[in-house]
Amino acid sequence: VCIHRVRSCSSIRFIKSKYVCVFDKSALKFSHQQRLFRTSAVSCGQIVQFKLSDIGEGITEVTVKEWYIKEGDSVSQFDSICEVQSDKASVTITSRYDGIIRKLHYSIDEIAFVGKPLVDIEIDASKGVAPEEDVVETPPMSHEEHTHQEIKGHKTLATPAVRRLAMENNIKLSEVVGTGKDNRILKEDILNYLAKQTGAILPPSPKAEIVPPLRKTETVPAAPKDKACKIPVPVSRPTAFSGKDKTEPVTGFQKAMVKTMSAALKIPHFGYCDEVDLTQLVQLREELKPLAEIRGVKLSFMPFFIKAASLGLLQYPILNASLDESCQNVTYKASHNIGVAMDTEQGLIVPNVKNVQVCSVFDIALELNRLQSLGSAGQLGTSDLTGGTFTLSNIGTIGGTYAKPVILPPEVAIGALGRIQVLPRFNGKGEVFRAQIMSVSWSADHRIIDGATMARFSNLWKSYLENPASMLLDLK
C-alpha cells in the first residue's frame, strides 16, 4: 500500500512521506505506529504584546526611565513593569496579565511611542487566551490613575493597588465607603473596613513630610541680627566642564516648558505689583502650627495664600477663566484649581490643588504636603499636573522680592510671591513698628483683564491676609 500523506488529529503533526510501504496491517497498527505518527509538544504559553496605549492629554511618546522587571521574570496582574516620563508627568505602567516576560522592546532613556509594543509576555493558554483586541489595546495604568469597575450598577473608583488589597482580604469594594475625591476608595478605607470587621486597632498611616529650611523671616526675631554674615552657600554639584561642547535633546519637563512658554509668548501680559503686611498672619500661623502638627500636617503660609486667592476669585471670576484660541469665547471655570509652582530636580513643575473653593485651610495644607512629597520623589501623576485654572509661584522660598511671572495657558492670571522681610512701617498713630512685609507680583492676560480688575482683586486678596480673621466671614 502506498501512502502519500498521513494527517493526524489535533496535536499529531503532519507527516509527508513520498512512499511508505506497509506489508502488514498489524505492523502498521502496532510496530510502526510510533515511527509514523510522532506527536509534537504543544506550547502551553502564548506570547502577547503589551502595547503602550494612550495615557491621555495628547501624549504620543514617553521616555522609559526605569524597568522594574527583566526578561525571564514572572509577573502578576498589577505588578509594576516600568516607569515612563512624559512631558507632563511620571507614570508607572502595571501588568494586565499573569505570565513571563520574554522581551523588553526599549532600553533605559529610549523613547517609547503610544500604540507600539512595550514588552512581550508569555501567558498560560490553558487559562484562556485574551481576546485579540485586549492584546492590541492593553491599557497601562499608573498608581495615580483612577480605574473604574462596574459593581451592582454603579462605578467604584479605586487604584489597582487598592483593588488588589481588597481582593487579598476578600472585601467587596461595593461595601466600602470611599473618603477620597469623588468617593474614591483609598487604602485607608480598606484598612478601616478590615479593622471594623476584625475588631483590630490600626495605627494611622505615616505621612511623608518635606521639611524645608526654616526661614529667618518666618518668626519675629527678638533683636535684629547682623545681615553681613549671611553669605550664600554654593550648592555642591559635579563639574560639567569636559573640554568639549555637549548637546542634549530637550526632553521631559523641559520639553513641556518649551511648548508652554512658546504659547505664553502670544499673550499680552499686564503686570501689577504691591506689598502685603503679614504681621498678623505670622502670629496666627505660629499659634496654629502645633495644632496642625498634631494632625500630622506641616502648616506653611501657602495654604493661607491659596485660600485667600480662592475667596478673591469668587468676587472676580474673570481671573479664573480661559480664552479660546480664536479669542471669541471666554469660559468661566467653576472649580478653583490653584496651581503651585515647585522647583524640583526634574525642573519646574506646577501641580494644582483641586476645588479650593470647597476646601478648608487645613485641607489645602494636607494636599500641599502630598504634592510636595510626590514632587520631590518625581512621582506626580498627570491628574496632579493638569486642569489648573489659576497659579501662585512662591519665589520667596529661594529669594527675591519682585518678579515678572509668565502666564500658563490656558489660564489668564498668575501671581509671584516674594520673600517675607522685617521692615519698618508706620501705624495709624505715626509710630514706627516692625512689620512682616511680603511683595507680590501679578501678571494678567490684558486681552480680557484690565488693570482696575487686577488691582481690585489684589486689594481684596491683600485684605484677607492682612486681617486673617476676616476670612472667617466668607469661608464656606
Secondary structure as GFF3:
##gff-version 3
##sequence-region A 1 476
A	DSSP	beta_strand	5	6	.	.	.	ID=ss1
A	DSSP	beta_strand	15	16	.	.	.	ID=ss2
A	DSSP	alpha_helix	25	26	.	.	.	ID=ss3
A	DSSP	pi_helix	27	31	.	.	.	ID=ss4
A	DSSP	alpha_helix	33	36	.	.	.	ID=ss5
A	DSSP	beta_strand	45	51	.	.	.	ID=ss6
A	DSSP	beta_strand	61	67	.	.	.	ID=ss7
A	DSSP	beta_strand	74	75	.	.	.	ID=ss8
A	DSSP	beta_strand	80	85	.	.	.	ID=ss9
A	DSSP	beta_strand	90	94	.	.	.	ID=ss10
A	DSSP	beta_strand	99	104	.	.	.	ID=ss11
A	DSSP	beta_strand	111	113	.	.	.	ID=ss12
A	DSSP	beta_strand	117	124	.	.	.	ID=ss13
A	DSSP	three_ten_helix	125	127	.	.	.	ID=ss14
A	DSSP	alpha_helix	132	136	.	.	.	ID=ss15
A	DSSP	beta_strand	147	151	.	.	.	ID=ss16
A	DSSP	beta_strand	154	158	.	.	.	ID=ss17
A	DSSP	alpha_helix	160	168	.	.	.	ID=ss18
A	DSSP	three_ten_helix	173	175	.	.	.	ID=ss19
A	DSSP	three_ten_helix	181	183	.	.	.	ID=ss20
A	DSSP	alpha_helix	187	198	.	.	.	ID=ss21
A	DSSP	three_ten_helix	216	218	.	.	.	ID=ss22
A	DSSP	three_ten_helix	227	229	.	.	.	ID=ss23
A	DSSP	alpha_helix	252	264	.	.	.	ID=ss24
A	DSSP	beta_strand	269	277	.	.	.	ID=ss25
A	DSSP	alpha_helix	279	294	.	.	.	ID=ss26
A	DSSP	alpha_helix	302	315	.	.	.	ID=ss27
A	DSSP	three_ten_helix	317	320	.	.	.	ID=ss28
A	DSSP	beta_strand	321	323	.	.	.	ID=ss29
A	DSSP	beta_strand	330	332	.	.	.	ID=ss30
A	DSSP	beta_strand	338	340	.	.	.	ID=ss31
A	DSSP	beta_strand	342	344	.	.	.	ID=ss32
A	DSSP	beta_strand	347	349	.	.	.	ID=ss33
A	DSSP	beta_strand	352	353	.	.	.	ID=ss34
A	DSSP	three_ten_helix	356	358	.	.	.	ID=ss35
A	DSSP	alpha_helix	361	377	.	.	.	ID=ss36
A	DSSP	alpha_helix	382	385	.	.	.	ID=ss37
A	DSSP	beta_strand	390	394	.	.	.	ID=ss38
A	DSSP	three_ten_helix	395	397	.	.	.	ID=ss39
A	DSSP	beta_strand	413	426	.	.	.	ID=ss40
A	DSSP	beta_strand	432	445	.	.	.	ID=ss41
A	DSSP	alpha_helix	451	466	.	.	.	ID=ss42
A	DSSP	three_ten_helix	468	473	.	.	.	ID=ss43
###
